[in-house]
């Protein structure tokens, strides 16, 4: 049985402002992506930015996308179409490294195709960024950051996570908390706090958030969990984290030299 989860292409070109994060930890992988896109302040839409290619029992490959929505959708659509054929595709590559090469080649193919008509594309940023992670039987779980230039790097023990999109607001909490040995439940909690920080500071990132947890070597079918505005746990985290920061701040003494200025 082969399952491919994704989205169909849209005729409208949205500018995708997003936040995605993925972690490759000792116990497995965590993926999270928001779903807000916009084509101006008066047109905000929701598009899924998490895409899953899986063969239960044999492989799981997850792609998170950011950047020009027309570009990222075209890349995903091509990968989906080819996965239904005998061509070289994400469901028959031998390694996760080969999968990263395939995605980067597809990005280059799409951008090269779409940039040929300069009269239409002049002034438009066609680039897209991808995080790709998963596991193919015979390998450990692996995680890659695939850049708009279509080259990529792999996560390491020292740097076990990647972010794309509006990453600066959610990065500090992850840097302070997450390391390779962090349990998946704690990593998820930290991920949600990083999303809360980003959503509070940037209107172009918003709920819903799609979350996926993969236990290493399980090769079980996966289903993303969607966090909406009414999610009790996420709202509890937002309130507890905000109150905790205020409590710690109030306990820090004022500078003893302030009155001398």
Secondary structure, DSSP 8 states (H G I E B T S, - for coil): --EEE-----SS--EE--EEEEEEETTEEEEEEE-EEESSTT-EEE---EEEEEETTTEEEEEEEEEEHHHHHHHHHHHHHHHTSSSS-TTT-SSHHHHHHHHHHHHHHHHHHHTS-HHHHTT----EEEEEEEEETTS--EEEEE-TTS-EEE--SS--EEEEES-HHHHHHHHHH--TT--HHHHHHHHHHHHHHHHHH-TT--S-EEEEEEETT-------EEE-TT-HHHHHHHHHHHHHHHHHHHHS---TTGGG-
